[in-house]
Structure formats: C-alpha cells, structure tokens
C-alpha cells in the first residue's frame, strides 16, 4: 500500500510539474511582452496611454484618498452641471486600494499613476492561469499549452494589457476568463462540488459586471448556458451573480441619482440580471430534489420577482436602447420627450457622437484590404482560423456518448457560445478585439495541435521515440511564430514605442495651466465642491479627462460625451457672438484649442448645421491666429512647446490656452 501511495504521489507531482513549469514560463513571457512599453512610457515622466486612462487615474486617486468610497456623481464632469461616472467601481477600487496600501493615506496622484500603469500587465499575465485551465479542461493539455503560448504573444492581448494602459478592459477579460474556467469546471462535477463551482462561477460573473457595465450581456449568456447544462445548480450561478452585483451597486451608489441605462452603471445592471435569472431559478424550483432545496429556490425566485415586477417597464426600455446600440448601431432611441439624460447621465449615446469614436466602428471599417490587414496584424492569423475552428469544436456533437463525454462537450459549447457571440460583436464594434483575442488564441491552439498530431504520426514511422515528439513540437513552435506574432510585428512595434499615447507636451501644458492658476480646491477632498463652483475649462471632448486629472479643473466636455454637442457647436461656429454665449453659459475660465480641421465636418453635423469652410470656423480662426487676442473676448496665456505646420505653411503650436474675458 505504501508503494502504491508513493507511486500516486510521484504521478501527481509529475503532472503538477508538467503543468506548473511551462505555465510559469508563459506567465513570465506574457509579463515581459506586456512591459515592453515601459521605457517609452516613463521617458521624461510617466504617461498613461489614453484619455480614459486619465479618467481612471482621477477616480482611482480619489479612491486612494477616501478608500473605499468610489466617486459616482462628480462636479468635475459635465461642467457646470456635474455628471455621473458611467463606469462600475471594481477597476478603480483595485487601483486606488493598491495605491493606498502601498503609499499610505497621503498618497499622491503620481503614486496612484505608477500603480495604475503596472496593474494592467500584471493582470494580463495572470490571465494565462484561468486561460490555461479552461483550455486544458475543454481541449486537452497539449492544445492548452499551444493556445496559452499564442495568447502570451498575441498583439491584441498585449496591446490591451500593456504597461500604462490603465483602462478596465484588461480586468474585464480577466473576469471573463475566471467565469469560463469556473463554469467549465462546474459542468464536469456533480452534487455538492458542482454547487460550489456554480457559486464561484456566479461570483466571477459579478466581478465582470462590476468591472464593466456592458458585461450584463456576458452574464445573460452565462445564465442561458447554465440553465441548459448545470441543472438546478444554474440557480446558484444566476442567484450569486445577481445578489453580488446588487450588493456592489448598493455599496457604490447608495442613494445617488444615476441613469437607468445599459451605457451607464446603475440599478439597471442588477435588475436586468434579476429579470434574466428569474426563469433560471423558477426552472430550478421544478428540478430541485428535496423539499429544503426546492423551498430555497422558491424563496429566491419570489425575491427576484418582487424586484423585477415593479420595474419591468424600465428594464424593457433600457434593454431596447442597449439592444439597438449593440445590434444595429442605432443609438438614437430616446425616452418620451426626447431627452438623452436622466439622473445626471446618458440614457443612450447620440449617433453623431458615436460616429467620431474610432473604437466604435466595425472591425473591417474602410477599404477591405487594409481593414483585413489591420485586423490580422492585431489578432494574428487566428482571426481567419477562428470560424472553421468553431465548427471543428462542434464536430464531436453527435459522436460523444456517456456522462463524462457529455460534460466535456458542454464545456466546448460554452466556449463556442461565447466565441461566436464575441466574433459577431467585434465585427460590429472593433473595440471587442480584447475579448476576441481569447478565442483566436484557442483557434491557433487547435491548428497547432492538429499540426503536432500530423507531424508526430509521420515522424514516428521514421524515428520512433522522443526525438519524433521533439521534432513535432519544434514544428508546432515554428507554426506558432509564423501564425502568431509575426504578422503583428508592426502592431507590436507600435505597442512597444507607445505610439498612440499623448505626448509629454500636452501633459506639460496642463501642468503649467494648473501652476498658472491653481484651482484652489483639492479634487479628492470630501465633500466635493458644488457643481459649477470652480470655473471650468472648455477643450475638445477627447481632452476632458486630461483636464480634470492634470489641470484639476472641471471639464465642459469629456470622453463620456458629456458636452459633446456643446463643444461641437462652439468649434464649428462662424459667429463669434454664438461662441461667446456658449463659453459664458458653460461657465469656463479657459479654452484649449488644437487643430480640429479633420473633424469639423462631423462637429457641424452634430451641431445641426451645414459644414462651413474650415478657415471660417471659430476653432481654426482662434487656434491659427498669430494675435494674442484672436477675438475680443479671448486672451492667449499659454502655448505648447511643440508645433505643427498649418496648411498655409505657418508654424502653429499644437495646443493653445486662452482665458475667457468676463469669466468667473
């Protein structure tokens, strides 16, 4: 017996080492790839990658100072009325909490920024763990290793989890992988073990929704799959996710008035989950064995019904708007009366606003050839392999018999359901590439696994033994390099060079504005100032989060699209009196300008007017003027240290700051 026990321990240790060692190496590789931008990001001072990163920085800095309070209604947004943060709390809570734990209660914004810059590559590398566990359970160990190697190197996966990309998307993918891995494990178990795994799956879905409000779609898909394959345990998955999201929503919002909308985090998310969970739990009432379990499911169903019934109309309206946004790209749905706002935030994004956001465009937007090359450069040839791979994953559908095989097939169907949905969503909106990267890596693993098997069979006939397996493994590695990162070397090089990040000059300019005219209020202090109490800044909407985070002043327009039409009317105007009226109504002390020629036609469309010749517009006349007073009510106070050549050949600073006469 001792000998048998020793043999079993040796076998377990061997299998543990067989998995842990390669996965640890892949983790190190993934972390190294995701840290490639660090030298460029920190040269001359740390820069985060995008406007949204600076929105997260401002919010996380407040969390770090006031942990665990997460800002919801903020006077620095949508100046002078104030606005609602559309993001759930989880990512900013993680960044702010880690910064406070590392630096203490007096943590500075720059210290929070260092944590925010490093967390994405860490989470991106950690994604390899649930990714490998999912792939091993569904496709086997060899294909799991190939898929994990592809995912470690895949440009799309690295780009969205690289150093300095302090946005919540990397945490979204991590949460999705935790759910998929836990759900695939749950379906392979029975009894109490399945119930516990279903609860963990629900907790992972809750984390995902508390990271990104739009993840209610993934939760609905997870509930559907669970109802089909988990039996009564599906009620535990749906119930745990719904209750945890409700608890997180209450802890974050309290009594704050917020929109009831798909595009903004609020009470829509837990109530929508409750509505979707209700039929799942009712089915469990009928399928549960034992009076106690049936009674518990009935109590949960009655609780969900009590929450859903009074809000059925509101839920249906928000689903209609969100469905139009996702499915047909129609964002023009309005509530009665035509107002886009409720509770200080957006109910639905306006179509003229969404059209200017590149990430909202279809994956193959533009000429077919360049669009396909761009997509493959980020997603590798796995994008082309994915559709046939999905079919191959379903191939055993009619051949697998017995409970064990059926449970493994249920895990495959989980992957197929999410892969197919994500492929459709990415074709509609390219920002979903960070989700699709998971499934393109699995598709590459499928191809590499097939190549390994084919090569092994041929080589075994000639050179049996280990050398044949090594040769086949070498072939698979070569294919990985050819099909994986090689087509994306250009994307990886731009990623390493931090090419899409804001230049140091913009950050320097906003720092100089803060020094020139200190706002006189700590943006993290509680209670916050009343909306409109601090004179704000009007800048192009994409610069709004830079203004609030770095100049520490309220922004009259920002990347949440608050004030989008207001700034569109201002910059596309040909009437100085109209421009002055907009600036004064916005209660701004400063105006920031840049070259807006490429977007002025879109701004005119948003303003409801025909496009004017660019040289006649307020934006061009003010920004390109050599006068300190380009119009009587503006006085230039700052120029950026870098410049560009205007169409007439003059050298014009890239950014300019003007003080508005008569401003508060």
C-alpha positions, 0 to 999 in steps of 0.5 A: 500500500505504501508503494502504491501511495508513493507511486500516486504521489510521484504521478501527481507531482509529475503532472503538477510539474508538467503543468506548473513549469511551462505555465510559469514560463508563459506567465513570465513571457506574457509579463515581459511582452506586456512591459515592453512599453515601459521605457517609452512610457516613463521617458521624461515622466510617466504617461498613461496611454489614453484619455480614459486612462486619465479618467481612471487615474482621477477616480482611482486617486480619489479612491486612494484618498477616501478608500473605499468610497468610489466617486459616482456623481462628480462636479468635475464632469459635465461642467457646470452641471456635474455628471455621473461616472458611467463606469462600475467601481471594481477597476478603480477600487483595485487601483486606488486600494493598491495605491493606498496600501502601498503609499499610505493615506497621503498618497499622491496622484503620481503614486496612484499613476505608477500603480495604475500603469503596472496593474494592467500587465500584471493582470494580463499575465495572470490571465494565462492561469484561468486561460490555461485551465479552461483550455486544458479542461475543454481541449486537452493539455497539449492544445492548452499549452499551444493556445496559452503560448499564442495568447502570451504573444498575441498583439491584441492581448498585449496591446490591451494589457500593456504597461500604462494602459490603465483602462478596465478592459484588461480586468474585464477579460480577466473576469471573463476568463475566471467565469469560463474556467469556473463554469467549465469546471462546474459542468464536469462535477456533480452534487455538492462540488458542482454547487460550489463551482456554480457559486464561484462561477456566479461570483466571477460573473459579478466581478465582470459586471462590476468591472464593466457595465456592458458585461450584463450581456456576458452574464445573460449568456452565462445564465442561458448556458447554465440553465441548459447544462448545470441543472438546478445548480444554474440557480446558484450561478444566476442567484450569486451573480445577481445578489453580488452585483446588487450588493456592489451597486448598493455599496457604490451608489447608495442613494445617488441619482444615476441613469437607468441605462445599459451605457451607464452603471446603475440599478439597471445592471442588477435588475436586468440580471434579476429579470434574466435569472428569474426563469433560471431559478423558477426552472430550478424550483421544478428540478430541485430534489428535496423539499429544503432545496426546492423551498430555497429556490422558491424563496429566491425566485419570489425575491427576484420577482418582487424586484423585477415586477415593479420595474419591468417597464424600465428594464424593457426600455433600457434593454431596447436602447442597449439592444439597438446600440449593440445590434444595429448601431442605432443609438438614437432611441430616446425616452418620451420627450426626447431627452438623452439624460436622466439622473445626471447621465446618458440614457443612450449615446447620440449617433453623431457622437458615436460616429467620431469614436474610432473604437466604435466602428466595425472591425473591417471599417474602410477599404477591405484590404487594409481593414483585413490587414489591420485586423490580422496584424492585431489578432494574428492569423487566428482571426481567419482560423477562428470560424472553421475552428468553431465548427471543428469544436462542434464536430464531436456533437453527435459522436460523444456518448456517456456522462463524462463525454457529455460534460466535456462537450458542454464545456466546448459549447460554452466556449463556442457560445461565447466565441461566436457571440464575441466574433459577431460583436467585434465585427460590429464594434472593433473595440471587442478585439480584447475579448476576441483575442481569447478565442483566436488564441484557442483557434491557433491552439487547435491548428497547432495541435492538429499540426503536432498530431500530423507531424508526430504520426509521420515522424514516428514511422521514421524515428520512433521515440522522443526525438519524433515528439521533439521534432513535432513540437519544434514544428508546432513552435515554428507554426506558432511564430509564423501564425502568431506574432509575426504578422503583428510585428508592426502592431507590436512595434507600435505597442512597444514605442507607445505610439498612440499615447499623448505626448509629454507636451500636452501633459506639460501644458496642463501642468503649467495651466494648473501652476498658472492658476491653481484651482484652489480646491483639492479634487479628492477632498470630501465633500466635493465642491458644488457643481459649477463652483470652480470655473471650468475649462472648455477643450475638445471632448477627447481632452476632458479627462486630461483636464480634470486629472492634470489641470484639476479643473472641471471639464465642459466636455469629456470622453463620456460625451458629456458636452459633446454637442456643446463643444461641437457647436462652439468649434464649428461656429462662424459667429463669434457672438454664438461662441461667446454665449456658449463659453459664458453659459458653460461657465469656463475660465479657459479654452484649449484649442488644437487643430480640429480641421479633420473633424469639423465636418462631423462637429457641424453635423452634430451641431445641426448645421451645414459644414462651413469652410474650415478657415471660417470656423471659430476653432481654426480662426482662434487656434491659427491666429498669430494675435494674442487676442484672436477675438475680443473676448479671448486672451492667449496665456499659454502655448505648447512647446511643440508645433505643427505646420498649418496648411498655409505653411505657418508654424502653429503650436499644437495646443493653445490656452486662452482665458475667457474675458468676463469669466468667473 
